[in-house]
């Protein structure tokens, strides 16, 4: 049941993964904490970039992407500064949210088709 919206969600995940890989690979991290953050972003980017081809990884990749990028934005807003990278993170967070919503809607439709969920509410 893979329609155009499913392919669109996978393309969004791939785009966010590649953008994360590109952003994480450009910084020279001077401290151990920043090196750890860079390594975690590289792992997240690789997971998101591979998720369109590895179905069991998709849920974990989208969830960790939403959590990571949302936490970065919360820290940026709480710190009072809005770095230029925050706009890219906000765009990536929105793209991941759209991909998650599309994949969730598809899973729900497939569950209804398979008879796991009722087609109509019964009161």
N, C-alpha and C positions, 0 to 999 in steps of 0.2 A: 504494500500500500504506500509506496514511495511516490509522492506527487511532487509538483514543483516547489511547494512550500518546504517540504523535507529537504530537498536539494538546496534551497535558499538558506535554511538553518545550518546545514553542513558547510556551505560556503562562508557564512558569517563566522562560524567557529574556526575555519581555516584562516580567514583574514585576520581575526583577532590573535590567533596563535602566531602567525607570521609577524604581525606588528609587535607582539610581545617579545618575540625572539630578536627582532631588529633593535628594539629599544633596550633590551637587556644586554645585548652584545656590544653596545657602543660606549658604555661607561667604564672608566677605569676606577675600580673600587679601592680606595686607600685603606679602609679599615676592615676588620674581620666581619663586623655587622653588615657592612655594605656588600662585602663579598658573598656573605650568606644570602642576602636579599637578591643579589644578582644571580646566584646559583638557583634559588627558588623560582625566580622569574624565567630563567632558561628552561627549567623543568616544566613549569606551567605552559610556556609557549610551545614546547615540544609536544606536550600532552594534547593541547588544543589543536595543534597542527596535524597530529596523527588521529585524532578522534573521528573525523569523517570516515576513516577506513577501518577503525576498530570500534565496533558498536558497544562492547561492554564498558569502554572507557568514557563514553560520552557524558553520562550523568555526573560522574566524578569530576570530569574536566570542566564542565559548565559550572557546577557548584563551586569548585575551588576557584575558578576564574571570577565568578561573581563575588565571592568572599574576599579574595585578594584585592581586586580592583575597588570594591566598595570600601574596604578598610583603608586603602591608600587615600581615597577621596575624603573619608571621615577624618583621618589624621591631618590631611592638608587643610581642610576647613577649620578643624579645631585649633590648628596652629596659627590661624590668622593669615597665613600666606597662601596664595594660589599660584603655584609654579606653572610654567608653560606646559609641562608634561601632564598636568591635571586635565587639560582639555582633551588630550588624546585618551587618557584613562577614562574620562567620562563618556566619550564616544564608544570606546571598547566595552564599557559596562552596559551601555544601552544596546549595543549589538548583541552581547551575550544574553541580555534579558529577552530580547526578541527571539533569539535562537532557542532559549529555554522555553518560552511560551509556545513556539511553533512545535517543538518536539513533544511538549506536554499535551498539546491539543491532538497531535497525531497519535500519541499513545492512548489517549482517551477514545479516539475514534476507532482505533484498532481493537481496544478492549470491548467496545460496544459491538463491533462487528463479530468478534469471537464469542459473544454472549456472556462475557464476564460482568459487564455493567448493563443495567436495564436501559432500554431505549427511551422510555418515558417514566416520569415520576408517578408512583402510585401512592395515593394518600390514604 
